[in-house]
Amino acid sequence: MIIDHPLLGPRDAAEFVYKGDASLIDRPDGMAEGVEDAFHDYAYLRTNPAGEHQELWYHEQGDRSWLVVTRNTLTHEIIKVELARDVARARGRSR
């Protein structure tokens, strides 16, 4: 599988490490009131979608960047690749 890195161009998937669902970007604020339920859901509840899905990938054997790869889990077709920091900022995260 080839991942088209937004900064470095096409790279073999062997250079990357799959880190899970991209919803991990939406980590709850640990200092908020009543965050226990939100952290439980964040840590333990996962979906197993068939079709288009956003995943986190880490470029371990390259520039060590984090990517959000939108991929079809049925066909393995990669639809879109974005820097995780850009996705996090678009979702309202400042860090």
N, C-alpha and C positions, 0 to 999 in steps of 0.2 A: 504494500500500500504506500502511495506517495502522498506526503502532506506538503502542501504549497505554503511554506512559511511566509508570512506577510513581509518580512524584512530580508530573508535570505533566499527565497525562492524554493523550488521543489526539493524536498528531502525525503529519504527513505524513512519509513515509520520506525525502523530499528534504532534510529537516533533518539527517539522519544520514549517517554514512559507514560503510560496511561494512568491518570490519577483519579478518575471517577467522574461522576455527574457534575456538570458545570453549576448546578445549584449550590455547590459548596462555596461559591463566591458570596452567596447571600447569608453568610454566617450571622447569627443573632448577636446583638450587643450584650456582652456578658455583664455589663454594669446596669442594665435596665431592670426595672421592677418586674417581678413575676416571669423571669426569663427561663425558668426551669423547663416548662412545657415546650417552649420554642426550641431549646437546646436538645431536648429529647427527640423531637421530630427531626431536627437538623442532623443529629448523629445517627439515628437508627432507622428512619423511614426512607425507603428508596423506591423508586418506580423502576419497572423493567419494560421500557417502551419498545414497541415494534414499529419501526419507521424512523422519521426524523428526530434526532436527539442531539443535545449539546453536551460535549464532554470536555474535561480538562486534560491537557497533555503538557508534559514538561520536556523541554529540549535538553535532555541531560548530556548528550554527546555533541553539543553545539554551543549556542550562546546562552544557555540556561534560562531561556525565556519560558513563560507560561502562555499557553494558547487555549482558546476555546474553539474546538473543532465541531462544526455541525455536520453530522454524519447520519446516513440512513442505515439503521442497524440490520435491515433485511438484505440490502444489496452491497453494503460497505462503501457506497458512493459518498465521497466527501463533497458537501455542498458549499461550505464556507469555512474559512479559517481566519480568526481574529486574535489579536493580542488580548490576553485576559485582562490587562489593566484597562484597556479601552472598553471592554464589556462591563467591567466593574464600575467604571465611571459613568457609563450610560445608565446603569442601574441605580445610580445615586450614591455609590460608595466613594469616599474620599481617600481611603488608604488601601 
